[in-house]
């Protein structure tokens, strides 16, 4: 299997494993703590757990950067990136590609839709 195909398969298996874990254990605070990564002290983990934490955190940052780069390119190279959602405050400081964080962006959009329909 080619490298990209293998990476995609590994990523799919990680996501499936997390979904199975959540299904079996529910969204407890303990589970939530592990799903929201924090910046590890080092990129290279010194233990298995440290390596997994680093891989989860920096892998997620890398995925976001790759997606933002591709979207920016598709939009002609000039796009403003606004991060929203549970990990926005954690990921945004680690990349120069995110220009702004707005945790309430979806609510602002819903308000605008409601106002336009009055």
FENLINMO-V634273 format. One record per run of one state. SS is the DSSP state (helix for helix, strand for strand, loop for the rest). FROM is the first residue (numbers start at 1). LEN is the number of residues. If there is no record, write none. Layout:
# FENLINMO-V634273
ss from len
SS FROM LEN
SS FROM LEN
This chain:
# FENLINMO-V634273
ss from len
loop 1 2
helix 3 23
loop 26 3
helix 29 7
loop 36 12
helix 48 27
loop 75 7
strand 82 2
loop 84 4
helix 88 7
loop 95 5
strand 100 2
loop 102 3
helix 105 12
loop 117 2
